[in-house]
């Protein structure tokens, strides 16, 4: 299933520290991601449907994280956004999602919602450290429960 920005926004609107869903080329206009905040961004620009959803969180103690369910290095536009004021950031290198899966929006929502609920970092990433049917089911069940 390919999710839209409206679907993702609707799932996360109850969280005051959720900044929103953006195409990556608009990140430069957002300003800094403050501690406790999170965003979801897509690699495509409107009016295109989008190619891949990723997310970023700013943990109040551990700092900024870029999270990609495929474990890819963040694109330059995301790096520039996260490194505003020369701040450092971390990113995952673990592939949680099958490369053929279309559920990247659901994975991003899973990570962001668990972060915004205040779960410990280990619980935010509480998935197999490799792509699996279990990961897909866990994430889709979570997404549908929001």
Residue pairs with C-beta under 8 A, 6 or more apart in sequence:
1 102
1 103
1 106
2 49
2 50
2 102
2 105
3 53
3 103
3 105
3 106
3 109
4 49
4 50
4 105
5 21
5 42
5 50
7 105
8 21
8 40
8 53
8 105
8 108
8 109
9 20
9 21
11 109
11 113
11 143
11 146
12 18
12 40
12 109
12 112
12 113
12 116
12 146
15 38
15 112
15 113
15 116
15 117
17 36
17 37
17 38
17 116
18 37
18 38
18 39
18 112
18 116
19 30
19 33
19 37
19 38
19 39
20 39
20 40
21 39
21 40
21 41
21 42
22 30
22 39
22 40
22 41
22 42
23 41
23 42
23 44
23 45
23 46
23 50
24 41
24 42
24 43
24 45
24 75
24 77
24 78
25 45
25 77
26 45
27 39
27 41
27 77
27 78
27 80
27 81
28 77
28 80
28 81
30 39
30 81
31 84
32 84
32 85
33 39
33 56
33 57
33 58
33 64
33 81
33 82
34 58
35 58
35 59
35 60
36 58
36 60
37 57
37 58
38 55
38 56
38 57
38 58
38 112
38 115
38 116
39 55
39 56
39 112
40 53
40 54
40 55
40 105
40 108
40 109
40 112
41 53
41 54
41 55
41 56
41 78
42 50
42 51
42 52
42 53
42 54
43 50
43 51
43 52
43 54
43 75
44 50
44 51
52 68
52 70
52 104
53 104
53 105
53 107
53 108
54 66
54 67
54 68
54 69
54 72
54 74
54 78
54 104
54 108
55 66
55 67
55 108
55 111
55 112
56 64
56 65
56 66
56 67
56 78
56 81
56 82
56 89
57 64
57 65
57 67
57 111
57 112
57 115
58 64
58 65
59 65
59 115
59 121
62 90
62 121
63 87
63 88
63 89
63 90
64 82
64 87
64 88
64 89
64 90
65 89
65 90
65 91
65 92
66 74
66 78
66 79
66 82
66 89
66 90
66 91
66 92
67 91
67 92
67 108
67 111
68 74
68 91
68 92
69 95
69 96
69 97
69 103
69 104
69 107
69 108
69 111
70 95
70 96
70 97
70 99
70 104
71 92
71 93
71 94
71 95
71 96
73 91
74 82
74 91
79 89
82 89
83 89
92 125
94 125
94 129
94 130
95 130
95 131
96 107
96 125
96 127
96 128
96 129
96 130
96 131
96 135
97 103
97 104
97 107
97 131
97 135
97 136
97 139
98 131
98 136
99 131
101 131
101 136
103 136
103 139
103 140
106 139
106 140
106 142
106 143
107 139
109 142
109 143
109 146
110 138
110 139
110 142
110 143
111 124
111 125
113 142
113 146
114 123
114 124
114 126
114 142
115 124
127 134
127 135
127 138
127 139
128 134
128 135
